Amino acid sequence: RRGKRHDKKYIVEVDQEVRLEDVQRLRDGVVISTPVQRDRVRRIITARTLPCRADKVGPRTLEIVLQEGRNRQIRRMLDHVGYEVTALHRVEVMGLSLHGLRRGEWMPCSTREMDVIQRCLDAGAETEEDE
């Protein structure tokens, strides 16, 4: 679905110490190839990723915030700059955080969080009507 993009924040661990010049390359966008399928036709699209927020938060750990969500995008981006992803966790989407929750845990959404979700659903419905 095209149109509005939402921030998705990830914590990523890699197989070796991260160099700051590679963080900058990720921020600027790198060229990756991604398989896509539409109407049962599969093809490969090669294109530069959008600029993103990327910060080194530990020797082998990055925090990356994307607005696009191509198939296996983070793994492909890091492979492009010479790293293998050893752990990948999405910790926030559209400002909704998983902070403080362990795997399998849940909690009810706050009124603010429900408002964010409803606005996204409303925007998605408008986009579908335009197509």
C-alpha distance (Angstrom), angle and dihedral (degrees) to the residues before:
residue distance angle dihedral
R1 . . .
R2 3.75 . .
G3 3.78 128.3 .
K4 3.78 125.2 53.0
R5 3.77 115.3 41.1
H6 3.77 124.8 -153.6
D7 3.79 128.4 -154.1
K8 3.80 115.2 -107.0
K9 3.81 116.0 -169.4
Y10 3.80 121.8 -155.2
I11 3.79 135.5 -176.6
V12 3.80 108.2 -145.7
E13 3.79 129.5 -169.8
V14 3.80 119.3 -162.7
D15 3.80 137.4 -166.1
Q16 3.81 98.0 -106.5
E17 3.79 142.2 23.9
V18 3.79 111.8 -67.0
R19 3.81 118.1 -120.7
L20 3.81 117.4 -142.1
E21 3.81 92.1 -130.7
D22 3.81 88.5 59.6
V23 3.81 90.5 51.2
Q24 3.79 88.1 55.4
R25 3.81 91.4 49.5
L26 3.81 89.2 53.7
R27 3.82 90.7 48.9
D28 3.79 91.4 52.2
G29 3.81 93.8 47.9
V30 3.80 129.9 -105.6
V31 3.79 132.1 -136.6
I32 3.80 113.1 -104.2
S33 3.79 135.0 168.1
T34 3.79 117.6 -127.9
P35 3.81 128.7 -175.0
V36 3.82 113.5 -129.7
Q37 3.76 131.1 -176.8
R38 3.77 126.5 -157.7
D39 3.80 127.1 165.4
R40 3.83 88.7 -2.3
V41 3.80 91.2 -59.4
R42 3.79 114.8 122.0
R43 3.79 120.9 -157.1
I44 3.78 139.9 158.0
I45 3.80 120.7 -113.8
T46 3.79 117.9 -161.1
A47 3.79 114.1 -164.6
R48 3.78 143.7 135.4
T49 3.78 115.7 -89.9
L50 3.79 117.7 -120.7
P51 3.79 115.8 -97.8
C52 3.80 109.8 -87.6
R53 3.77 141.0 -174.9
A54 3.79 111.0 -97.4
D55 3.79 127.2 170.9
K56 3.77 132.9 175.4
V57 3.81 105.0 -126.4
G58 3.80 97.7 170.1
P59 3.80 138.2 5.2
R60 3.84 91.5 -84.0
T61 3.80 99.5 13.3
L62 3.80 131.5 93.6
E63 3.77 134.4 -176.2
I64 3.81 109.3 -146.4
V65 3.81 127.0 -175.7
L66 3.80 116.1 -164.3
Q67 3.77 131.6 -175.8
E68 3.78 94.7 -166.6
G69 3.77 125.3 56.3
R70 3.78 112.0 -154.8
N71 3.79 118.7 171.2
R72 3.83 109.8 -74.4
Q73 3.80 87.6 -15.2
I74 3.81 99.0 158.5
R75 3.80 92.7 47.0
R76 3.82 90.6 49.1
M77 3.83 92.9 46.1
L78 3.79 92.5 51.3
D79 3.78 92.4 44.1
H80 3.81 87.5 54.1
V81 3.83 91.1 58.3
G82 3.82 93.9 43.0
Y83 3.81 106.9 -92.8
E84 3.78 134.9 116.9
V85 3.80 116.5 -142.4
T86 3.81 111.0 -125.9
A87 3.83 97.0 175.7
L88 3.80 132.5 13.1
H89 3.80 125.9 -175.5
R90 3.81 127.9 175.5
V91 3.80 103.0 -144.8
E92 3.80 102.3 172.0
V93 3.78 139.7 20.5
M94 3.84 126.3 -178.5
G95 3.81 88.6 -8.5
L96 3.81 91.9 -56.0
S97 3.78 107.6 128.0
L98 3.79 133.7 -157.1
H99 3.82 89.7 -157.1
G100 3.79 111.4 145.4
L101 3.80 95.9 13.9
R102 3.78 121.7 114.8
R103 3.80 123.1 -146.8
G104 3.80 109.2 -69.1
E105 3.81 94.3 15.0
W106 3.79 122.9 117.4
M107 3.76 139.6 179.7
P108 3.79 133.7 -166.3
C109 3.80 116.9 -91.8
S110 3.77 118.6 -107.5
T111 3.81 120.7 -122.3
R112 3.82 89.3 -101.4
E113 3.80 91.4 51.6
M114 3.81 91.7 48.7
D115 3.82 89.0 50.7
V116 3.82 89.9 53.8
I117 3.80 91.0 49.8
Q118 3.81 92.7 46.9
R119 3.83 92.1 50.1
C120 3.80 89.3 51.6
L121 3.80 92.0 49.2
D122 3.81 91.1 47.7
A123 3.82 91.0 49.6
G124 3.81 90.3 49.1
A125 3.77 91.5 52.0
E126 3.81 90.2 51.3
T127 3.81 90.7 50.3
E128 3.82 91.7 51.3
E129 3.81 91.0 50.2
D130 3.82 89.9 53.3
E131 3.83 92.8 54.3
